[in-house]
């Protein structure tokens, strides 16, 4: 069946007239808005005929039909579909490998960073508070002997007495003993 074997003008005109009649009934039952919508849809068939859109749609439909029938019964076209599927699978696999490799490297770097934090800096042998001389202080983070500054005694007339350096040393020694340093 070809495009020219169908009488398109009477068909388009008949669909338009039928739509206009149904739009009039919609106006009487439902109101103006549904009727206007019906009129708009009713005018589409005659507009498609007058603009040549029906012929264009006929040709597009015929081309799709020919492609589909040639495709369904052609082994070479099915082989082409198989090769296309293989190419898509390879594209996806290559992209996935790249993402997984980047993620793997990121996890590896994070693990090595955590391992370095857990180990900390190399520890020097701890000095006990008993071995420290009276003028030095052992800091727990650095494990070095650091000279302690001595402050002068407060004046007799001041109301608030500053703690002596010996009291500070005792507090620090107690903290170090509790930590086993």
Secondary structure, DSSP 4 states (H G I P E B T S, - for coil): --GGGS-HHHHHHHHHHHHHHHHHHHHHHH-HHHHHHHHHHHTHHHHHHHHTHHHHHHHHHHHHHHHHHHHHT-HHHHHHHHHHHHHHHHHHHHHHHHHHHHHHHHHHHHHHHHHHHHH-SPPPPPPPTTTS-TTEEE-TTT--EEEPPPPPPPPTT-SSPPPPHHHHHHHHHHHHHHTT-
